[in-house]
Amino acid sequence: MTSWDSLVADAFIFDLDGTLVDSMPLHYMAWNQAFNAAGLDRDLDQELFYSLGGVPSPEVARIIAQHYQLEADLAALFIHKEKLFLEKKRSIKVIDSVATFARKISSTHPIAIASGGPRDVVEETLQIVGLRSLFHVVVTASDVTHGKPAPDMFLLAAERMSVEPSRCIVFEDAQPGIEAAKAAKMRYIHIRSREFTA
């Protein structure tokens, strides 16, 4: 991967799933199991799932249920999915190139997480992979009214780091997050997360 050492910014914002950690396949398996338990008679379409990267989890549940015209208790389905994911969490690995850059840049710049996941899952994931101490700012879906592709998470992260949005660079793997970065008037690095998945 191209070196990012020449990037010039006042702060850096990282998405979590699929950007900093290779957790998207685990999220897919958990969503697939949860929807199957809720009555879906086939596997989730992977392209649909990956297209929703960064979207807040309750909204993911709504969009997928609507796509398959599945009548389900979305709150219960979401809770079941997160439980299934947390059962798999110990196998989460970092995406080495991004994690290495985050560790290096954290000694000279403020860095933040902006994730569409629930706060408890985001915090626990960061602890599991040993990266929690790097991030003084962690923004999750619970901190904003509108999740990605709205810019709110990135703008709040910049505000909490006391940095102008235009002086931030976002690391993102999915289109909703890239659209959010553009809407926030931030530059971005596109991490192609599926290239890291065996």
C-alpha positions in Angstrom: 0.0 0.0 0.0 1.1 3.6 -0.7 2.9 5.2 2.2 0.9 7.9 4.0 3.9 9.5 5.7 3.7 12.5 3.3 0.1 13.3 4.3 -0.3 16.8 5.6 -3.2 17.5 8.0 -3.8 18.8 11.5 -5.8 15.7 12.6 -6.9 12.3 11.4 -10.2 10.5 11.7 -10.6 6.8 11.3 -13.6 4.7 10.7 -13.4 1.4 12.7 -14.9 -1.6 11.0 -13.3 -2.4 7.7 -10.8 0.5 8.0 -8.8 0.0 11.2 -9.9 -3.5 12.0 -10.8 -6.4 9.7 -14.2 -7.0 11.3 -16.6 -6.7 8.4 -16.7 -10.5 7.6 -17.6 -11.0 11.3 -20.3 -8.4 11.1 -21.6 -10.1 7.9 -21.8 -13.5 9.6 -23.6 -12.0 12.6 -26.1 -10.1 10.5 -26.7 -13.2 8.3 -27.3 -15.4 11.4 -29.6 -12.8 12.9 -31.7 -12.4 9.8 -31.9 -16.1 9.2 -33.2 -16.5 12.8 -35.7 -13.8 12.1 -37.1 -15.7 9.1 -34.9 -14.8 6.1 -34.7 -18.0 4.0 -31.4 -17.2 2.2 -28.0 -15.7 2.9 -27.7 -11.9 2.9 -26.4 -10.5 -0.3 -22.8 -9.5 0.4 -22.7 -6.6 -2.0 -25.7 -5.1 -0.2 -24.1 -5.6 3.2 -20.8 -4.1 2.2 -22.5 -1.1 0.5 -23.9 -0.2 4.0 -20.5 0.0 5.7 -20.4 2.9 8.2 -24.2 3.2 8.3 -25.5 3.0 12.0 -26.4 -0.6 12.9 -30.1 0.0 13.6 -30.5 1.6 10.1 -28.6 -1.3 8.6 -31.3 -3.6 10.1 -34.1 -1.4 8.7 -32.6 -1.2 5.2 -31.9 -5.0 4.9 -35.3 -5.9 6.2 -36.9 -3.5 3.7 -34.8 -4.9 0.9 -36.0 -8.5 1.6 -39.5 -7.3 2.5 -39.1 -9.1 5.8 -41.4 -8.3 8.7 -39.4 -8.5 11.9 -38.9 -6.8 15.2 -35.9 -4.7 14.2 -34.9 -3.7 17.7 -34.7 -7.4 18.8 -33.0 -8.3 15.5 -30.3 -5.6 16.1 -29.7 -6.8 19.7 -29.4 -10.4 18.5 -26.9 -9.4 15.8 -24.7 -7.5 18.3 -24.8 -10.4 20.7 -23.7 -12.8 17.9 -20.9 -10.3 16.9 -19.6 -10.0 20.4 -19.4 -13.8 20.6 -17.0 -13.7 17.6 -15.1 -10.6 18.7 -11.9 -12.4 19.9 -11.0 -13.3 16.3 -10.9 -9.6 15.2 -7.6 -8.5 13.7 -6.3 -5.1 12.9 -5.6 -4.0 9.3 -1.9 -3.7 9.8 -1.1 -0.8 7.5 -3.8 1.4 8.9 -3.1 0.5 12.5 0.6 1.1 12.1 0.0 4.5 10.6 -2.5 5.3 13.4 0.0 4.3 16.1 2.7 6.5 14.5 0.6 9.6 13.8 -0.9 9.5 17.3 2.4 10.7 18.8 2.3 14.0 16.8 -1.4 14.6 15.9 -4.8 14.3 17.4 -6.7 11.2 16.0 -10.3 10.1 16.4 -12.6 7.2 15.7 -15.9 7.9 13.9 -17.9 4.7 13.8 -21.5 3.8 13.0 -21.4 1.0 15.6 -22.9 1.1 19.1 -20.5 2.6 21.6 -20.1 -0.5 23.8 -19.1 -2.6 20.7 -16.8 0.1 19.4 -15.1 0.5 22.8 -14.7 -3.2 23.3 -13.3 -3.7 19.8 -10.7 -1.1 20.3 -9.7 -2.7 23.7 -9.5 -6.2 22.1 -7.1 -5.0 19.4 -5.1 -2.9 21.8 -5.7 0.5 20.2 -8.1 2.2 22.6 -5.4 4.3 24.3 -4.5 6.0 20.9 -7.9 7.7 20.6 -8.9 10.5 23.0 -12.0 11.1 20.8 -14.4 8.3 19.9 -17.6 9.3 18.1 -20.3 6.6 17.6 -23.8 6.6 16.2 -25.2 7.3 19.7 -23.5 10.7 19.6 -25.3 12.2 16.6 -28.8 12.4 15.2 -27.8 11.5 11.6 -25.3 8.8 10.9 -23.2 8.3 7.7 -23.6 9.3 4.9 -24.5 12.5 6.8 -21.3 14.4 7.9 -22.3 14.7 11.5 -19.9 12.1 13.0 -16.9 13.6 11.3 -17.8 17.1 12.1 -18.3 16.2 15.8 -14.9 14.4 15.8 -13.2 17.5 14.4 -15.0 19.7 16.9 -13.9 17.5 19.8 -10.3 17.6 18.6 -10.6 21.5 18.1 -9.5 21.2 14.5 -11.2 22.8 11.4 -12.9 20.1 9.3 -10.9 21.1 6.2 -7.7 20.3 8.1 -8.7 16.7 8.8 -8.1 13.6 6.7 -10.6 10.7 7.0 -9.7 7.0 6.6 -12.8 5.2 5.3 -13.6 1.9 3.6 -17.2 2.3 2.5 -19.2 4.6 0.3 -21.5 6.0 3.0 -18.4 7.1 5.0 -16.7 8.6 1.9 -19.9 10.5 1.2 -19.9 11.7 4.8 -16.3 12.9 4.5 -17.1 14.8 1.3 -20.1 16.4 2.9 -17.9 17.4 5.8 -15.4 19.0 3.4 -12.7 16.7 4.5 -10.1 14.9 2.4 -10.2 11.1 2.6 -8.2 8.0 2.1 -10.2 5.1 0.7 -9.3 1.8 2.4 -10.4 -1.1 0.3 -11.2 -3.4 3.2 -12.3 -6.5 1.2 -8.7 -6.7 -0.2 -7.6 -7.6 3.4 -10.1 -10.5 3.7 -9.0 -13.9 2.9 
